[in-house]
Amino acid sequence: MGQVDMMKKVPVSEQPAAERAHNFQEVCLGYTREEAMDEATRCLNCKNPRCVSGCPVSIDIPSFIMQVKEGNVQEAYDIISLSSSLPAVCGRVCPQETQCEGVCVRGIKGEPVSIGKLERFVADTAREMGIVPKGADEKKNKKVAVIGAGPAGLTCAGDLAKKGYAVTIFEALHKPGGVLMYGIPEFRLPKEAVVEKEIENVKALGVEIITDFVVGRTATIDSLMEDEGFDAVFIGSGAGLPKFMGIPGEQALGVFSANEYLTRSNLMGAFKEDSRTPIMVGKKTVVVGGGNVAMDAARTALRLGSEVTIVYRRSEEELPARVEEVHHAKEEGIIFNLLTNPVEITTNEEGWVNGIDCIRMELGEPDASGRRRPVEIPDSRFHIECDTVIMSLGTSPNPLIHTTTDHLDADKHGCIIATEDVGLTSREGVYAGGDAVTGAATVILAMGAGKAAAAGIDAYLSK
């Protein structure tokens, strides 16, 4: 091992910005074994590890890091697998800076330990070594249906399979993975090398995954329980219904939701030269929004060959996207037009987008979210030329499941109502978690909800 500065993270290699802006290969290259072992020496192995309480799935972080420090990948992977079914995913896309690393004691006087990068190292190395998670020793005579093969569903299914339950996941799309497949770009989360391999690990636990199965159309929750004999159901169907602003011109040709745009590229592979799925490649693209999805859409459009501007109504300090993603976007040449709010999308005579009219904003008093409310500056309207607009304003759950299930309550936003502790809904034996309950949130929070629901289902079926 080399000389380690205990106050600073061991740097991780990345593709140079000038190169990666023109390809869809992964940006972050991850730690080598030596780099991971060096970074692991920075962990204080606290007696009261705040990092564990900061992790939504409660990974025993100090224990796995101590194993990395000694070079024991198998042992480190076994520890992580007790809590997480998707470590290679979490190590890449979790907002560690606001969770485990955000409360790391080492970070009080220096930089926190790179917990996410170490988790990724363990998961990737374990995969290369052929290490897989351990299944249940004994099987139980109980069946559980899981709706949705996204992070919440996969986590719930994996945990229940480890407890011996017969679990079947019903997925509406033709590939499992949910937002991991359709929402997050290849350059952040490789599909074949990472996501599909993580899903294979879940299947190796005994989980059956049925694709092209739309619950609410192909079958209902009631029929799954009454006719197919499932003893409990977990709803992890996500939030795939895009939101729009409702401004003039939003129905013009060349306006997309980020959801559609990213699905075309990520799930259908439209970024590949031999793809049969078309995707709009404008000369100038405006992305409206400031979250991680907006960064993903902007960086995808850039790689497809467009000049890209992000329009966001608050300042950089209020950007909800991860700092790392904003940093990468800026490095790659994406323009940020902040404190700016669209008011109209303009079109040519054929109905195609030719620009977007915006107004300048300033920040006033904090709103309910705690962020300062943007206030319009009078007489500040201006025009941005573009031929493509991507709306990235969040998503809400599809109402299909709760409208086709008797006595399943949802709120006014279409989110299924469930208890915070274990995700129990208004229907006995039916649990829910992730974006279907909260609206659009993070992968790790969805996983935490899936994990909690698995514990609730286990307790329910063990009565």
N, C-alpha and C positions, 0 to 999 in steps of 0.2 A: 504494500500500500504506500501511496505517496504522502507527502506532507500536507495535512489538512488544516485549513483555516476554520477553526471551530465557530467563528462568528458568521461565516458565509456559506451558502449552499455550494456544493460541487457543481460547476456549470454542466449543462446538458447540451449535447450537440444538436443543431438544427440545420435544415436546408437553408442556404443563403436566400435572402428575400428575392433577389433578382432572378434566381433560378425557379424557386417554388411558385412564383406568381404566374408561371406559364405551364405548370404541371399539377396533377392531382395526387402526387405521391405525398406520403406523410411528412408533415413539417418537422415535428419533433422526432429525433432519432433514438431517444432513450439512453439510459446509462449502460456502459459496459460493466462487466462483473467487478472489475477493479474500482470503477467510479462508484458503483452501488455500495461496495463494502466500505469505501472511504466515507461516503455520505452517511452510512449507518453508524459510523463511529461518533457522529455528532449528536446522536440521540442520548439524552440524559437518563433514560430508563426510569422515569419518575415513579415514585411510590404511589402517587395519586395522579395518574395520567389524564390530564385534561383533554388530550387528543381523542381518547376513546369516547368520552362524553360528547365530543364535537362531531363524531362520526354517526350519521343516521342509521347505519347498520351495526354499530358498536364493534368494529374489528379490534382485536387485541393488538393495537399498533406497536407498543414497545416490545412485545414478545416476538412478533414477526421480524421487527427490525434487528433485534439481537441475533436472530438466526441468520439474517442477511450479513450482519457484521462478521459472523463466523463462516460465511460461505455456504450455509446449509439451505439450499433452495427448496428441497423437498419439505423440510420441517416448516419453513416460512410459508410455503403454499398451503400446507395442511392447516396452519393456524388461521390464515385468511379465509380458507374455504369453510371454516366453521361458521363464519358470519356472512360471507358474500359469495354469490354464484357467478358474479361477473367482474372479477378483479382486473382483467385486462382492459375492460371498458372503463371502469371507475378510475383507474390510474391515468386515463387519458382525458376524460371529460368532466370529472367531478370538480366543483369549485372549491378545491381544498383550502384556498386562501381565506375563505369565509367559514370554514368548518374545522377540520382537524388541525391544519396548519395555522389557522387563525387564532387558535388557543394554545399552540405549542409553547411550552415554557422556554425553550431555547430561543424563541422569537422575541422574548422580552428585551434582551440586550443585543440581539443580533438577528440574523435571518432564521426563520423556522426551518426545521428539518424538511427535506423534500419528500414528504410521506407519499404523495401521489406518484412521483417518479419511481420510488422504491417499490410501491405496489405493482406498478406496471412492469418493472424489471422482473419481479418474482413471477408474475403471471406469464410474461412472454418467455422467460427462461424455462419455466415448468412446461409450457406447451412444446418448446423445442426438445425437451427431455422426455416427452411422452407421458408426463405426470397428469393424472386425472383425479377429480374429487372422488371421495369414498361414498358409496351408497349405503342403504339401510341393511342391517344384518337380518332383520325380520320384516316380513310384509304384513300389513294390516288389511282386514277385509272391509275396507271402506274406499269409496270412490269420490274424487273431488274434480269438479270441472273448473277450469280457469279460462276466463274470457279475455283474450288478448295476449299475444306473445311479445309484448314490450318489456321494459325493465321491471315493472311491477309484477306482471304475470310470470315472467321467467323466474324472478326471485321467490315468489310465493310457491310456484310449482317445485322449484329446486328444494326449498326447505321442507315442504310436505313430503316429497319423494325420499329425502334423507330420513324422515320419520317413519317411512314404510307405507305411505298411502299410495293408492293407484291414482295417478294424476293424468288428466287429458287436457291439453290446451287447445282451445278453438280460436283460430286466427282468421280474420277477414281477408287479409291480403294473401298473395300467392307465395310470399316468403315470410318466415317468422323474424322477429326482431323489433317490430314496431318502429318507434322513432329512431332507434339505433340504426335501422336500415334505411328508412325513407327521409329522416330529418337531418342527420349529422353527416357532413361531407366526408368523402374518402380521405382527404388530406388531414382530417382530424381523427377519423376513426375508420381504419381500413375494414372493408366488409368481409372479404374472403379470408384474410389472414387473421383477423381478430374476432369480429362479431360472429361469423358462422362457426368458428372454432369454439367460442364460448357457448353457443347454443348446442353444439354437439356434446359438450360436457354436461349440460342439463339433461339432454336426451339419454346420455349414458347412465344417468341416475335412475332411468326407467320411465321418464316422462314421455308420453305420446303427444305429438303435435299434429293437429289436423288443420291444414290451410284451406283457403277459399271457403270458409265457413262463417257466414254472417249471422251472429246471434241476434234474433229479432226478425230474421227473414228465413234463413235455412232451418232454424229451430229457435224456440224461445227458451228462456230460463225455466219456465214452468214445465215445458215438455222434457227438458234435460233432467229435471228432478223427478217428475212423475212417471215419465215413460222410459227414460234411459237409466234410471236408478242411481243418479248421482246424489250423494248424501249431503254435499255442501257445494257452494259455488263462490268463486272469487271473481269479481268484475275488475279487470285492469285494462279497460278498453281505450284509455288515453283520452286526449283532447285534440281531435283532428279537424275541427270545424273552424276555418279561418275567420278572423274579424276584419272589417273594413271601416273606413272613416265616414263613409256616407257623403263625400264631397262630390261636386259636379265633375263629370268626366271619368268617374271611377269604373264605368262599364266600357270604356274605350278599348279598342284593339291595342294590345301591347301592355295591358295592366294585368299583373299576376298577383296571387297571394304567394308569400314565401313558401307556404306549405306545398302548393302545386309545383312551383319552380324547383324546389329542392327534391321533391318526390321524383320528378322527371329525371333529374341528374343522378340522384343517389340510388334510388330503388330500381329505376329503369335503365340506368347507365347511359343517359343521353350525352354525357360528356365524352363518351368513347366514340372514336371515328366510325366504328362499324355498327353503332346503335341504330335501331329502327324507330326509336322514340324521338320525335322532334323537340327542340327547345329553342326559345327565342334568344338570339345573340345580337343584342342591340349595339350600336356604336357608342351610345351614351345611356347608362342606366342609372336611375335614382332609386335607392332603397329607403323606404320610410320606416323608421324604427331604430331602437338602440340596444336591443337585447342580443343574446348569443345567436338567435336565429337570423337576425338582421345581418350580423357579421358573417354568418355562414352563407347567406344568400349573396351578399356583396362580394365575398371572396370567391364564390363560385362563378359569378358573372365576370369577374376580373379574369379568372383563368380561362374562361370561354372566349375572351378577347375584347371585352367591353371596357370603356372608361367608366368608373363607378364613383358615384357620390352618395354618401349616407346623409339623410336629412333627419334630424332629431330635435324635438322641441325644447329639450332641456340642455344643460351644459355638460361638459365631459365628466365632471364630478358625479353627476347623477346617472350616467350611462349604466344601465343594468347588466350589460355584457361583462364577462370576465376581463380583468385588466390584461391578461395574456392575449386574449383574442383581439382586443382593441389595439394592443401593441403590434401584433402580427399584421393586422389590417393596414395600419399606418405604414409599417415597413414595406408592405407590398405595393403601396402607392394609391390606396383608396383615399378619396377626399372626404373630409368630415365637415358638413355644413350644420353646425350646432345652433341652438337657440333659434330654430327655424321650423315653421309649421306649414304644411301644405294646405291650400284652400281650394284649389281647382286644378284639374288635369286638362290641358288643352290638346286639341286634335287638329289634324288636317282635314281636307274635304272628304277624304276616303274613310275617316273615322279612326285613323291611327294616331297614337300619342305623338305629339311633337314638342311637349314641354310640360312643366308643372309650375303653377304660380304659388308662391309662398309668402308668408309674412314673418318678420323678425319678432322674436320674443325676448322678454326679460323675466328674471325670476322674482316672484313675490314671496308671500308667506308659505310655510309648509302646508301640504294637504294631508289627507288621511293616511297616505303612504309614508309620511315623514319627510318626503322630498319637497323642495320648494316648488310651489305652483307656478307654471309658466304663464305669463301675462302678455297679451298682444301689445306691440308697440304701434301706435297709430301711424297711418300713412307710410307703412314700411313694406308694402307689397312689392315683390320683384319676381322675375321669371328665370327659370333654369331650363335650358334646352336639353331635351332627352327624347329617346324613342322607345324606351322601356321603363316601366315603373313597377317595382316590387313592393307590395304592402306586407310589412312584418309587424303586425300590431297585436300579436297574441292569438290564441285559439281557445275554443270552448268545446266541451264534450258533445258528441253527436247524441241527439235525443232518442235514437232508435231503441236502445235497450230499456230505458226507464219507461218509455211510452208503450212498450209491448210486454211489460212485466207487471202483473197484478200486485198492487200494494207496495210497490217500490218507490219510495219518495225521493224527489229531487227538488233543488232550490230553484229560484227564478232564473238562474243562469244555466240551468240544465245539469248542474253538478249533482251527482248522487249524494244523498245525505247519509253519512256514516259516522260512527263514533271514532274519536281520535285515538283511543288506545288500541283497538283491534280491528277497526273498520267494519263493525257490524252495522248492517242496513236495517231498514224497517221490516225486512222479511227475515223470518227465522231461517238460519242456515245459509243466508246469502251475505257475503262480505264484499267490500269494495275498497279500492285504494289507488293512489297515484293521481294522475291528471284527471281521471274520470270523476274524482271527488273534489280535488283542489282547483281544477283548471290548470292551465299550462304551468309547469314548474320544472325542477331539475330531475335528471336521471336518478341521482342518488336518493332524493326525497321519495321518488316513486318506489325505489327499491326498499327503502325503509318502511314504507306503507305495506308493501308486499310481504315483507318479513314479519311485521306486526300482525297482519291478517293471518298468516300461516300459523302463528302461535295461537291466535284466537280460534281458528278452525280446528286445530289440534285439541284445544281445551274443550270445544263444543262436541267434537266427535268422540272424546274420551269419557264423556259423562256416562 
